[in-house]
């Protein structure tokens, strides 16, 4: 009985490892908006969601993110209109 339960436990561990192999957890830092896409093994990647930082998508299948800065910048110099 012991070898069967040991084999079953090994199969469960191997299944969990293989199932999370293609998963990622992309994050977006504060001051950025993330454009999240879901990659494809064949074909094109597709839009998944937008996320406002600081956050992450959580564990997902083949997710990637492109972060775009939306931080406002303040300039101390005076601009002269010509």
N, C-alpha and C positions, 0 to 999 in steps of 0.2 A: 504494500500500500504506500509506503514511503517513497519509492522511486517514481510513482505516478504523480504524486503531489509535487515532488521536486521538479519533474519535467514540466508540469502544468505551470508552476510558478516561473520557471525559466521562459516558457513561451509567452506568458503575460508580460514579463519585463522586456523581452525582445519586441513584442508588438507595440508596446508603449514607446520604445526608443525609435522604431522605424516610423511610427505614425507622426512623431514630432520632428522628424528629420527636415521636412520642408517648411516648417513653421518659423515665423519671425515675429518680433515685437518691436516695430519701428516707433520711435518717439519724436516729439516735437518740443523744442525748448521754449521758454517764455519769450514773447515778442515775435513769434513766428506763427505762420499758418501752414499746416502740412497738407499737401495734395497726395492722398493715399491711393495707390494703384495695386491691383491684384494681378500678379504675373501669371502667365500661362506657360505650360510646358511646350505646347504647340500653338501657334497663332499669336495674337496681339494681347498686350496687357490691357485691362479695363479699369475704368474709374471705380473706386470703392467708396471713398468718403473724403470729407474735409475735416480737419481737426485743428482747434485753436490751442496753442501751447500755454502752459506746460501740460502735456498729456502724452499718452501712448495708446496704441490701438488695442493692446492686449495680444495674446497669442493668436495668430491667424495664419492661414495657409498662403504662403508665397506673397506676403504683403511687403511693399516698399513705400517710402515716403520721400517727397521732394519738399524741403522746407523753404518758405519764402518769408523774408523779413518784412514785418509791418510796423516796426518800431518808428515812431515819429522822431525826427531829428530837429533840434533847435539850433539855429546859427546865431552867433553873437555879432557878426559883422553886419553893417548896414548895406543893403543893396541899393544901388543907384539906378534909377530908370532913365535911360538915355533916349 
